[in-house]
Amino acid sequence: MKIVIAGAGEVGTHLAKLFSNEEQDIIIMDPDDRKLALLENYNLLTYHGSATSFACLKDVRVGSADMFIAVTPFEARNIMACQLAKSMGAKRTVARIDNSEYLAKQHTAYIHKLGVDHLIYPEHLAASEMMTSLRMPWVRNCFEMFDSQLIVLGVRLRDNATIVNKQLKELSSMAQLLHVSAIKRNRETIIPRGDDYIMAGDIAYIATTLNYIDEVRKACGKSTLTVEKILIMGGSEMAEQLALKIGDKYHVKIIEADRERCEELSALLPNCNIVHGDARDTDLLEEEGISDYDAFIALTSNTEANILGCLMAKEHGVSKTIAEVENLQYINEAEALNIGTIINKQLLASSRIVQIMLDCDVDNARCLALSDAEVAELVIKDRARVTKAEVKDLRLPAGMTIAGMVRAGKGQLVRGNTRLLAGDHVVVFCLNGYIHRIEKVFS
């Protein structure tokens, strides 16, 4: 597949590296040579030029591109670049935006008419992730797929979990309840097999269905927690999107250091209490009653400040903490520090684009964002290899596992004796570098 990426910023660079590992034909273009120089050692081509230039798009032969992805920092340029690329023959186009108005369903036909097939708004994706996490605060991550027919939970396991210190094959009696699809251990993601043990301290990614969530919670040794009061550190665009989604569901207070931004937020968010101040100040947090809050969410532009803020909130007894960690190299360290749920816009945006690349229904599936693994939703094609035998006899690559599926609109977990059929929607966990293998196996 030929993929042209416009913009070598954080999202574009991460996508380029990810797709280069997948043995795709990648060209990344940017007017800044310094950004492109950082990608010289990867299996891809770089091009110095503008994505809104006809000449530059002709040079990269955008007309032969299977996918054109515009992720520059400028919304208008991204939309215009997609218009040009589509008019020149690109099969599918994706534009990064920073305005939720474009996502309204009444504007979908107009956006498509412009030549933009898909829109990516990272802050909006992040707000959706956080809302889900607040509804189920005992998990690190919660991903509801296929209208909640399948649920993937990321849970930090302690010694009190009944599934700890057991091999996966010992959990056969719980096969109807849960499927341990991936394990994050010592900064590494593992796609486990039957002989692998689950250990205390692991973050287990567990597939289940809506009816069994409470049983999974008990098996993981977690207690219930209700979130009513939320304290947000930083009045960023992400914080604004989250507060708009929250509406009047929770009591929300936002602490923001910039007075002008506080005034903007006060006008935009009448249901929120906006406080001018530096949330890194322990005295201020104590004055604002941090110990009385059920959740603390750190969304400043400074990753280190967000991590420290969550650690501080934990010390004050806040049960649920969420941190925006934009430095990819910090994610493993942040998880090791046990700061709670981690939000990264690059991973969320790239995961959604991977879903688009795999031709899935992106409105009905959500992709799990891990730093060194992917989760994909696919529809099994006629005469696909995976329909030829039961799952246990398919000899899937070691870095890949099938977590669950939806058949005839009903979610169910996949076991060794499951026989997949054409038309089934399946959820597949795989390590980075395996996406191209997924396409071969399931198509």
KEDO-258502 format. One record per residue (C-alpha): z, x, y; residue in three letters; residue number from 1. Coordinates in steps of 0.05 Angstrom, whole numbers, padded with zeros to 5 digits. Example, Ala and Ser with C-alpha at 12.3 -4.5 7.8 and 13.67 -1.06 7.14 Angstrom:
00156 00246 -00090 ALA 1
00143 00273 -00021 SER 2
% end
This chain:
00000 00000 00000 MET 1
-00018 00026 00069 LYS 2
00037 00015 00121 ILE 3
00032 00033 00194 VAL 4
00097 00037 00233 ILE 5
00097 00036 00309 ALA 6
00160 00067 00337 GLY 7
00199 00127 00312 ALA 8
00266 00102 00335 GLY 9
00325 00088 00289 GLU 10
00294 00029 00252 VAL 11
00224 00059 00248 GLY 12
00250 00126 00224 THR 13
00293 00095 00170 HIS 14
00236 00052 00146 LEU 15
00188 00112 00145 ALA 16
00237 00153 00103 LYS 17
00251 00094 00057 LEU 18
00177 00078 00045 PHE 19
00158 00151 00037 SER 20
00206 00154 -00022 ASN 21
00170 00094 -00051 GLU 22
00104 00131 -00055 GLU 23
00071 00086 -00004 GLN 24
00016 00108 00044 ASP 25
00056 00113 00109 ILE 26
00034 00128 00180 ILE 27
00086 00127 00235 ILE 28
00062 00130 00308 MET 29
00101 00144 00371 ASP 30
00085 00173 00440 PRO 31
00144 00221 00434 ASP 32
00127 00284 00395 ASP 33
00201 00303 00389 ARG 34
00216 00241 00348 LYS 35
00156 00252 00303 LEU 36
00176 00325 00291 ALA 37
00239 00302 00255 LEU 38
00195 00270 00202 LEU 39
00150 00328 00186 GLU 40
00183 00344 00119 ASN 41
00174 00274 00091 TYR 42
00116 00247 00050 ASN 43
00081 00211 00107 LEU 44
00033 00221 00165 LEU 45
00055 00222 00238 THR 46
00010 00204 00297 TYR 47
00023 00219 00370 HIS 48
00000 00158 00409 GLY 49
00014 00088 00434 SER 50
00012 00026 00389 ALA 51
-00016 -00014 00447 THR 52
-00078 00030 00453 SER 53
-00142 00007 00420 PHE 54
-00164 00080 00411 ALA 55
-00099 00100 00378 CYS 56
-00099 00041 00331 LEU 57
-00171 00057 00312 LYS 58
-00151 00129 00298 ASP 59
-00098 00108 00248 VAL 60
-00148 00057 00219 ARG 61
-00100 00000 00229 VAL 62
-00153 -00049 00204 GLY 63
-00142 -00024 00133 SER 64
-00067 -00031 00137 ALA 65
-00032 -00078 00088 ASP 66
00027 -00081 00136 MET 67
00035 -00064 00209 PHE 68
00107 -00058 00233 ILE 69
00122 -00053 00308 ALA 70
00194 -00032 00319 VAL 71
00193 00003 00387 THR 72
00251 -00012 00435 PRO 73
00206 -00057 00476 PHE 74
00196 -00129 00452 GLU 75
00133 -00143 00493 ALA 76
00099 -00080 00468 ARG 77
00116 -00098 00396 ASN 78
00085 -00167 00402 ILE 79
00024 -00139 00437 MET 80
00016 -00084 00385 ALA 81
00018 -00136 00330 CYS 82
-00034 -00177 00367 GLN 83
-00081 -00118 00371 LEU 84
-00068 -00095 00299 ALA 85
-00081 -00166 00272 LYS 86
-00145 -00173 00312 SER 87
-00169 -00107 00283 MET 88
-00157 -00128 00211 GLY 89
-00085 -00112 00192 ALA 90
-00064 -00160 00136 LYS 91
00008 -00172 00157 ARG 92
00046 -00157 00221 THR 93
00120 -00151 00236 VAL 94
00149 -00146 00306 ALA 95
00220 -00128 00326 ARG 96
00246 -00173 00382 ILE 97
00310 -00179 00423 ASP 98
00306 -00252 00443 ASN 99
00331 -00307 00396 SER 100
00287 -00358 00432 GLU 101
00227 -00333 00394 TYR 102
00261 -00350 00328 LEU 103
00262 -00425 00343 ALA 104
00221 -00464 00292 LYS 105
00182 -00501 00346 GLN 106
00153 -00434 00368 HIS 107
00133 -00409 00299 THR 108
00061 -00435 00302 ALA 109
00050 -00404 00370 TYR 110
00078 -00336 00348 ILE 111
00032 -00337 00287 HIS 112
-00027 -00355 00332 LYS 113
-00012 -00292 00373 LEU 114
-00021 -00251 00310 GLY 115
00052 -00239 00292 VAL 116
00068 -00259 00220 ASP 117
00142 -00241 00219 HIS 118
00196 -00230 00272 LEU 119
00256 -00184 00262 ILE 120
00316 -00190 00309 TYR 121
00369 -00141 00283 PRO 122
00426 -00168 00325 GLU 123
00413 -00238 00299 HIS 124
00412 -00213 00227 LEU 125
00478 -00176 00240 ALA 126
00510 -00239 00270 ALA 127
00490 -00278 00208 SER 128
00521 -00226 00162 GLU 129
00586 -00227 00201 MET 130
00590 -00303 00200 MET 131
00583 -00302 00124 THR 132
00637 -00248 00120 SER 133
00685 -00289 00162 LEU 134
00676 -00350 00118 ARG 135
00695 -00308 00057 MET 136
00743 -00255 00086 PRO 137
00767 -00227 00018 TRP 138
00699 -00194 00006 VAL 139
00666 -00134 00040 ARG 140
00597 -00167 00039 ASN 141
00572 -00235 00018 CYS 142
00498 -00251 00009 PHE 143
00478 -00322 -00004 GLU 144
00408 -00327 -00034 MET 145
00362 -00386 -00050 PHE 146
00402 -00437 -00010 ASP 147
00467 -00410 -00040 SER 148
00443 -00419 -00112 GLN 149
00459 -00345 -00123 LEU 150
00515 -00306 -00089 ILE 151
00523 -00230 -00086 VAL 152
00593 -00206 -00067 LEU 153
00614 -00136 -00048 GLY 154
00687 -00128 -00066 VAL 155
00735 -00068 -00061 ARG 156
00773 -00068 -00127 LEU 157
00847 -00050 -00134 ARG 158
00891 -00038 -00194 ASP 159
00910 -00112 -00197 ASN 160
00838 -00133 -00213 ALA 161
00831 -00157 -00285 THR 162
00762 -00125 -00291 ILE 163
00787 -00055 -00272 VAL 164
00790 -00001 -00326 ASN 165
00742 -00040 -00370 LYS 166
00671 -00024 -00393 GLN 167
00619 -00074 -00372 LEU 168
00606 -00092 -00445 LYS 169
00679 -00114 -00450 GLU 170
00665 -00168 -00398 LEU 171
00619 -00208 -00444 SER 172
00669 -00266 -00443 SER 173
00659 -00270 -00367 MET 174
00583 -00266 -00370 ALA 175
00577 -00337 -00346 GLN 176
00621 -00322 -00285 LEU 177
00597 -00255 -00260 LEU 178
00547 -00198 -00267 HIS 179
00569 -00130 -00240 VAL 180
00502 -00107 -00213 SER 181
00520 -00044 -00175 ALA 182
00581 00000 -00162 ILE 183
00595 00042 -00100 LYS 184
00639 00100 -00122 ARG 185
00654 00166 -00086 ASN 186
00599 00155 -00035 ARG 187
00547 00141 -00089 GLU 188
00515 00076 -00112 THR 189
00510 00067 -00188 ILE 190
00468 00016 -00225 ILE 191
00516 00008 -00285 PRO 192
00502 -00002 -00358 ARG 193
00545 -00031 -00414 GLY 194
00582 00034 -00427 ASP 195
00602 00045 -00354 ASP 196
00674 00033 -00332 TYR 197
00697 -00005 -00271 ILE 198
00751 00035 -00235 MET 199
00802 00021 -00181 ALA 200
00774 00040 -00113 GLY 201
00703 00019 -00131 ASP 202
00664 -00028 -00087 ILE 203
00632 -00074 -00139 ALA 204
00571 -00116 -00122 TYR 205
00579 -00178 -00164 ILE 206
00527 -00233 -00174 ALA 207
00554 -00302 -00187 THR 208
00539 -00375 -00173 THR 209
00572 -00422 -00123 LEU 210
00615 -00457 -00175 ASN 211
00649 -00393 -00198 TYR 212
00667 -00359 -00133 ILE 213
00741 -00375 -00140 ASP 214
00743 -00349 -00211 GLU 215
00710 -00284 -00188 VAL 216
00761 -00278 -00132 ARG 217
00818 -00283 -00182 LYS 218
00784 -00233 -00229 ALA 219
00780 -00184 -00171 CYS 220
00854 -00193 -00155 GLY 221
00842 -00222 -00086 LYS 222
00882 -00275 -00049 SER 223
00854 -00328 -00003 THR 224
00854 -00317 00072 LEU 225
00836 -00366 00127 THR 226
00807 -00339 00192 VAL 227
00823 -00378 00255 GLU 228
00831 -00326 00310 LYS 229
00782 -00269 00322 ILE 230
00787 -00210 00369 LEU 231
00721 -00175 00386 ILE 232
00720 -00104 00414 MET 233
00659 -00096 00458 GLY 234
00614 -00147 00492 GLY 235
00548 -00121 00464 SER 236
00487 -00163 00450 GLU 237
00510 -00167 00377 MET 238
00577 -00194 00401 ALA 239
00540 -00245 00443 GLU 240
00498 -00268 00384 GLN 241
00559 -00274 00340 LEU 242
00598 -00314 00392 ALA 243
00539 -00361 00400 LEU 244
00537 -00373 00325 LYS 245
00612 -00383 00323 ILE 246
00612 -00436 00377 GLY 247
00679 -00472 00373 ASP 248
00691 -00458 00299 LYS 249
00742 -00403 00314 TYR 250
00785 -00381 00373 HIS 251
00750 -00319 00399 VAL 252
00771 -00266 00450 LYS 253
00723 -00211 00472 ILE 254
00749 -00147 00506 ILE 255
00695 -00112 00547 GLU 256
00701 -00051 00591 ALA 257
00644 -00068 00639 ASP 258
00665 -00119 00692 ARG 259
00594 -00142 00706 GLU 260
00582 -00154 00632 ARG 261
00647 -00194 00629 CYS 262
00620 -00240 00683 GLU 263
00555 -00249 00644 GLU 264
00592 -00265 00580 LEU 265
00638 -00315 00615 SER 266
00577 -00354 00638 ALA 267
00542 -00350 00570 LEU 268
00603 -00363 00526 LEU 269
00647 -00417 00555 PRO 270
00684 -00425 00489 ASN 271
00707 -00352 00489 CYS 272
00764 -00317 00525 ASN 273
00733 -00256 00560 ILE 274
00781 -00199 00578 VAL 275
00762 -00140 00622 HIS 276
00791 -00076 00593 GLY 277
00783 -00019 00543 ASP 278
00798 -00043 00472 ALA 279
00812 00029 00451 ARG 280
00876 00024 00492 ASP 281
00933 00009 00443 THR 282
00977 -00018 00498 ASP 283
00922 -00068 00519 LEU 284
00912 -00090 00447 LEU 285
00987 -00102 00440 GLU 286
00987 -00141 00506 GLU 287
00931 -00185 00480 GLU 288
00970 -00199 00417 GLY 289
00927 -00163 00366 ILE 290
00979 -00175 00311 SER 291
00968 -00250 00318 ASP 292
00894 -00246 00301 TYR 293
00864 -00258 00232 ASP 294
00801 -00216 00244 ALA 295
00783 -00156 00287 PHE 296
00709 -00140 00299 ILE 297
00689 -00074 00332 ALA 298
00619 -00079 00363 LEU 299
00615 -00025 00417 THR 300
00556 00023 00421 SER 301
00603 00079 00397 ASN 302
00609 00085 00321 THR 303
00670 00129 00324 GLU 304
00706 00081 00370 ALA 305
00690 00022 00324 ASN 306
00718 00059 00263 ILE 307
00781 00079 00300 LEU 308
00788 00008 00328 GLY 309
00788 -00022 00258 CYS 310
00838 00029 00233 LEU 311
00883 00011 00292 MET 312
00875 -00063 00276 ALA 313
00894 -00050 00204 LYS 314
00957 -00015 00227 GLU 315
00975 -00077 00267 HIS 316
00969 -00121 00206 GLY 317
00900 -00152 00217 VAL 318
00874 -00172 00149 SER 319
00798 -00176 00162 LYS 320
00762 -00121 00200 THR 321
00688 -00111 00214 ILE 322
00656 -00050 00246 ALA 323
00586 -00036 00271 GLU 324
00568 00033 00244 VAL 325
00500 00052 00271 GLU 326
00501 00125 00248 ASN 327
00475 00121 00177 LEU 328
00508 00186 00158 GLN 329
00576 00155 00175 TYR 330
00570 00095 00129 ILE 331
00596 00129 00066 ASN 332
00653 00161 00105 GLU 333
00670 00094 00137 ALA 334
00672 00060 00069 GLU 335
00718 00114 00043 ALA 336
00765 00101 00102 LEU 337
00772 00029 00080 ASN 338
00757 -00001 00147 ILE 339
00730 -00066 00119 GLY 340
00660 -00096 00127 THR 341
00608 -00049 00155 ILE 342
00548 -00074 00196 ILE 343
00486 -00030 00206 ASN 344
00425 -00059 00242 LYS 345
00377 -00007 00214 GLN 346
00394 -00026 00142 LEU 347
00392 -00101 00157 LEU 348
00324 -00096 00191 ALA 349
00294 -00050 00138 SER 350
00321 -00094 00081 SER 351
00288 -00155 00112 ARG 352
00222 -00117 00119 ILE 353
00226 -00095 00046 VAL 354
00232 -00168 00029 GLN 355
00169 -00183 00069 ILE 356
00133 -00125 00036 MET 357
00149 -00156 -00032 LEU 358
00119 -00222 -00012 ASP 359
00183 -00262 -00019 CYS 360
00205 -00324 00020 ASP 361
00246 -00289 00073 VAL 362
00272 -00354 00100 ASP 363
00306 -00370 00034 ASN 364
00330 -00301 00011 ALA 365
00374 -00249 00042 ARG 366
00372 -00176 00024 CYS 367
00433 -00134 00012 LEU 368
00435 -00073 00057 ALA 369
00462 -00010 00024 LEU 370
00451 00061 00048 SER 371
00423 00085 -00018 ASP 372
00401 00023 -00055 ALA 373
00362 -00042 -00045 GLU 374
00365 -00113 -00070 VAL 375
00300 -00150 -00075 ALA 376
00281 -00222 -00090 GLU 377
00216 -00232 -00127 LEU 378
00177 -00288 -00159 VAL 379
00153 -00270 -00229 ILE 380
00078 -00273 -00235 LYS 381
00038 -00300 -00294 ASP 382
00032 -00251 -00352 ARG 383
00082 -00204 -00319 ALA 384
00111 -00150 -00364 ARG 385
00181 -00178 -00359 VAL 386
00160 -00244 -00392 THR 387
00141 -00208 -00457 LYS 388
00211 -00200 -00486 ALA 389
00285 -00214 -00476 GLU 390
00318 -00175 -00419 VAL 391
00355 -00129 -00466 LYS 392
00288 -00107 -00497 ASP 393
00250 -00095 -00432 LEU 394
00271 -00022 -00424 ARG 395
00279 -00027 -00349 LEU 396
00286 00039 -00312 PRO 397
00358 00065 -00309 ALA 398
00361 00054 -00233 GLY 399
00345 -00020 -00237 MET 400
00380 -00083 -00262 THR 401
00366 -00158 -00258 ILE 402
00427 -00193 -00228 ALA 403
00408 -00266 -00230 GLY 404
00353 -00317 -00223 MET 405
00335 -00386 -00199 VAL 406
00296 -00431 -00246 ARG 407
00277 -00503 -00228 ALA 408
00321 -00497 -00166 GLY 409
00384 -00477 -00203 LYS 410
00417 -00409 -00200 GLY 411
00441 -00373 -00263 GLN 412
00461 -00303 -00283 LEU 413
00417 -00261 -00327 VAL 414
00443 -00238 -00395 ARG 415
00414 -00193 -00449 GLY 416
00384 -00251 -00487 ASN 417
00353 -00284 -00425 THR 418
00278 -00293 -00429 ARG 419
00245 -00293 -00360 LEU 420
00188 -00340 -00345 LEU 421
00131 -00340 -00295 ALA 422
00154 -00375 -00232 GLY 423
00227 -00353 -00239 ASP 424
00258 -00325 -00175 HIS 425
00298 -00263 -00193 VAL 426
00346 -00217 -00156 VAL 427
00337 -00144 -00173 VAL 428
00384 -00086 -00155 PHE 429
00351 -00017 -00152 CYS 430
00365 00051 -00124 LEU 431
00323 00077 -00066 ASN 432
00256 00101 -00092 GLY 433
00248 00045 -00143 TYR 434
00215 -00010 -00102 ILE 435
00145 00011 -00124 HIS 436
00168 00008 -00197 ARG 437
00194 -00063 -00186 ILE 438
00125 -00085 -00164 GLU 439
00094 -00055 -00228 LYS 440
00146 -00088 -00274 VAL 441
00148 -00157 -00243 PHE 442
00076 -00168 -00221 SER 443
% end
